[in-house]
Each structure stands twice: as structure tokens, then as C-alpha cells.
Amino acid sequence: MQSVMNLKVKFRESFRPFAPVVLRERVTDYFDLDVDSPYMLLVAPVKAELRLPPQPGVRGFDLLKQPRSTLPAVTHVDYSARIQTVERDGNPLLHELLVRFERATGCAVLVNTSFNVRGEPIVCTPDDAYRCFVNTEMDFLVMGSFVLDRTAQPARRIDRRVAPQSD
């Protein structure tokens, strides 16, 4: 997932990790951290029992391609992660998404990243979000209660630097 998101969505080097977003009440199940981190300001180790040993004989840049834990897209080469915790009171929609994802998969962690591509500012409006969506290989775009499917969008690119004209 890390490589796919970096190459098809973020347009950056494939080895760069993402941040985990995790239910606050479950953070200690995944990371050596037991405090709030709602703004992704803290880095903590991935729990030892979730780490994967290095594959024998892998050296140099090939080490960057090796999964380092059972949370591979968010685990840095030193087995750490820059964590965002979510509480129901602080972000009820994201909290509910994580609860439902855990119910469906058994995992209370999702990948978190800024909504932009390399060299572009973070999206600020629905128009920005749509332009970023159609100019990448994202499968879906969710904005509030709206879900856009890539396969249902026109097969064209939209210039990211120019806002569409309104009528």
C-alpha cells in the first residue's frame, strides 16, 4: 500500500512511509505510546510483537522495500511511526470510521496523509479535492456523505492550477 500510494497518488519516492491514525483507546495495542497525539506530533515505536525481522541478505536500498511490521505502510525503517490518535469527542466521524474498519478487519489503524500531491498545496475546497482526485489514481473520493468512484468519473484530467469557471 505504501508503494502504491506513493507512486500513484502522492507522486513521490515509493519508500516514504505514511502516518497511522488510530483509535485513542487502542493506541497501546499497536505502539509504545499511551498519551494523546491528535496532531501527529509524536513519534513512537511500533510494538515489538508487530515488528517483522529483516529478510536475510537484503542490503542497501532494497531494505527500504521490505515490510518492517504488520503495519507496513506506516512503519519507518527504525520501526517507529508518527502517530495520530482519535477520540470520539474530538473527531466523531473519523472515530466512527476507525471503529467500523476495526469491526470489519480486526485492525484499528488506517493510513493518514495530507491531501495533496508532491509540489502542490494541500487541498482546501471541494474543487481542489476533485481536481486532485481526477489527476491521480485514487479509487474513491469521500467528502462528507458523498462518495465518488473513479470508474464513474469522466476520463479526462483537470488542470490543478486553474479553478473551474462557475456559471
C-alpha positions as CSV (number, residue, x, y, z in Angstrom):
1,M,0.0,0.0,0.0
2,Q,2.9,2.4,0.8
3,S,4.4,2.0,-2.6
4,V,1.1,2.2,-4.5
5,M,0.0,5.3,-2.6
6,N,3.4,7.0,-3.1
7,L,3.6,6.2,-6.8
8,K,0.0,6.6,-7.9
9,V,-1.4,9.2,-5.6
10,K,1.4,11.2,-4.0
11,F,3.8,11.0,-6.9
12,R,6.8,10.7,-4.7
13,E,9.5,8.1,-3.8
14,S,8.0,4.7,-3.2
15,F,9.8,4.1,0.1
16,R,8.4,7.1,2.0
17,P,6.1,6.0,4.9
18,F,2.7,7.4,5.8
19,A,1.4,8.2,9.3
20,P,-1.0,5.9,11.2
21,V,-4.3,7.2,12.5
22,V,-5.6,5.0,15.4
23,L,-8.3,4.9,17.9
24,R,-7.0,6.5,21.1
25,E,-8.4,3.7,23.2
26,R,-6.4,1.2,21.1
27,V,-3.1,3.0,20.6
28,T,-1.2,0.9,23.1
29,D,-2.2,-2.3,21.2
30,Y,0.0,-1.1,18.2
31,F,2.5,1.4,19.5
32,D,4.7,2.1,22.6
33,L,2.7,5.2,23.4
34,D,0.0,5.9,25.9
35,V,-0.8,9.6,25.5
36,D,-2.9,11.6,23.2
37,S,-1.4,12.6,19.8
38,P,-4.2,14.3,17.9
39,Y,-1.9,16.4,15.8
40,M,0.7,13.8,14.6
41,L,3.4,15.5,16.7
42,L,4.7,12.4,18.4
43,V,6.8,9.5,17.1
44,A,6.8,6.2,18.9
45,P,8.0,2.7,18.3
46,V,5.7,0.1,16.8
47,K,5.1,-2.7,19.3
48,A,7.8,-5.3,19.3
49,E,5.3,-8.1,18.7
50,L,4.1,-6.4,15.5
51,R,7.6,-6.0,14.0
52,L,8.9,-8.2,11.2
53,P,12.6,-9.3,11.2
54,P,14.7,-8.1,8.3
55,Q,15.0,-10.6,5.5
56,P,18.4,-12.2,5.3
57,G,20.7,-11.0,2.5
58,V,18.7,-7.8,1.8
59,R,21.0,-4.8,1.8
60,G,21.2,-1.1,0.8
61,F,18.2,0.5,-0.9
62,D,16.5,-2.9,-1.1
63,L,16.0,-2.6,2.7
64,L,13.6,0.3,2.0
65,K,11.2,-2.0,0.1
66,Q,11.0,-4.6,2.9
67,P,7.9,-4.6,5.2
68,R,9.0,-3.8,8.8
69,S,5.8,-4.6,10.7
70,T,2.3,-5.9,10.3
71,L,1.5,-2.2,9.7
72,P,3.9,-1.8,6.8
73,A,2.7,1.4,5.2
74,V,3.2,3.4,8.4
75,T,6.3,1.8,9.9
76,H,9.6,3.8,9.4
77,V,12.9,2.0,8.8
78,D,13.7,2.4,12.5
79,Y,10.3,0.7,13.5
80,S,8.8,4.0,14.6
81,A,5.7,5.8,13.4
82,R,4.3,9.4,13.6
83,I,1.0,8.8,15.2
84,Q,-2.4,10.5,15.2
85,T,-4.8,9.4,17.9
86,V,-8.5,9.9,17.5
87,E,-11.1,10.2,20.3
88,R,-14.9,10.2,19.8
89,D,-15.3,13.7,21.3
90,G,-12.6,15.3,19.2
91,N,-13.5,13.8,15.8
92,P,-16.7,11.7,15.9
93,L,-16.8,10.9,12.1
94,L,-13.2,9.7,11.9
95,H,-13.6,7.8,15.2
96,E,-16.6,6.0,13.8
97,L,-14.8,5.2,10.6
98,L,-12.0,3.6,12.6
99,V,-14.5,1.7,14.8
100,R,-16.2,0.3,11.7
101,F,-12.9,-0.5,10.0
102,E,-11.8,-2.4,13.1
103,R,-15.1,-4.3,13.2
104,A,-14.6,-5.3,9.5
105,T,-10.9,-6.1,9.6
106,G,-9.8,-6.5,13.2
107,C,-7.4,-3.5,12.8
108,A,-8.0,-0.1,14.4
109,V,-5.3,1.7,12.3
110,L,-5.7,3.4,9.0
111,V,-3.1,5.3,6.8
112,N,-3.2,9.1,7.2
113,T,-1.6,11.6,4.8
114,S,-2.1,15.1,3.7
115,F,-4.5,15.5,0.8
116,N,-2.1,16.8,-1.9
117,V,0.5,15.6,-4.4
118,R,4.2,16.4,-4.4
119,G,4.8,20.0,-5.3
120,E,1.1,21.1,-4.8
121,P,-0.5,22.7,-1.8
122,I,-2.9,20.8,0.4
123,V,-6.5,20.8,-0.9
124,C,-8.7,23.5,0.6
125,T,-12.0,23.3,-1.2
126,P,-14.2,20.6,-2.8
127,D,-13.0,21.8,-6.2
128,D,-9.4,21.3,-5.1
129,A,-10.2,17.8,-3.8
130,Y,-11.9,16.8,-7.1
131,R,-9.0,18.1,-9.2
132,C,-6.6,16.2,-7.1
133,F,-8.7,13.1,-7.3
134,V,-9.1,13.1,-11.1
135,N,-5.4,13.8,-11.6
136,T,-4.2,10.9,-9.5
137,E,-5.0,7.2,-9.5
138,M,-7.2,7.3,-6.3
139,D,-10.0,4.8,-6.4
140,F,-12.5,6.8,-4.4
141,L,-13.0,10.3,-3.0
142,V,-15.1,10.8,0.1
143,M,-16.3,14.3,1.1
144,G,-18.7,14.4,3.9
145,S,-21.5,12.0,2.9
146,F,-20.6,12.0,-0.8
147,V,-18.6,9.1,-2.3
148,L,-17.1,9.5,-5.8
149,D,-16.0,6.3,-7.6
150,R,-13.0,6.7,-10.0
151,T,-14.8,4.5,-12.6
152,A,-17.8,6.8,-12.7
153,Q,-15.7,10.0,-13.5
154,P,-15.1,11.4,-16.9
155,A,-11.8,10.1,-18.4
156,R,-10.0,13.5,-18.5
157,R,-7.5,15.4,-16.5
158,I,-8.2,18.8,-15.0
159,D,-5.5,21.4,-14.6
160,R,-4.8,21.5,-10.9
161,R,-3.7,25.2,-11.1
162,V,-6.8,26.6,-12.6
163,A,-10.1,26.7,-10.8
164,P,-13.2,25.8,-13.0
165,Q,-15.3,28.7,-14.1
166,S,-18.6,29.0,-12.4
167,D,-21.8,29.9,-14.3
